[in-house]
């Protein structure tokens, strides 16, 4: 059974090949989707923080 590190390595090696194809869908492993969700929450928080500062200074 392959371990998590080997699967991660193979996935990262495959990423450049994804851009070469004509497919329009990318399947992400569950762990990556969690990271992306966390990043989107942080980005929204930064946007909201910037909006709050702009309205407070106006």
CORCOR-V310801 format. One record per run of one state. SS is the DSSP state (H for helix, E for strand, - for the rest). FROM is the first residue (numbers start at 1). TO is the last residue. Records with the same first field share a line. If there is no record, write none. Layout:
SS = FROM-TO / FROM-TO
//
This chain:
- = 1-3 / 21-29 / 58-58
H = 4-20 / 30-57
//
